[in-house]
Amino acid sequence: MSAAIGLLLSTTLPGCASGPAPVAPPPEVVVRTVRETPPAELLRCPAAVPGLPTDGGAMIPADWRAGIRRLAKSRGDLFDQVSRLIQFHTGEACPAG
């Protein structure tokens, strides 16, 4: 009976198993070359875009006006972000557009 209990314990308790512990493979190393500065075409300031005419009139629905304002704000935010990035790499900000 004690032999049966010993056999049962050795098969149910993994800590009692004999043999070396499994060895994990070493981690894969990936080497990438990082440039100090971005390519020149990424450091060019964005071209100025002409806005809407200041004279004349139009009947634009309120939801369209709100969309136009969102687009204009988004364009301004992106210009500021790109200008800051260019200034970070070149030391000179883009002229206000």
Secondary structure, 3 states (H helix, E strand, C coil): CHHHHHHHHHHHCHHHCCCCCCCCCCCCCCCCCCCCCCCHHHHCCCCCCCCCCCCCCCCCCHHHHHHHHHHHHHHHHHHHHHHHHHHHHHCCCCCCC
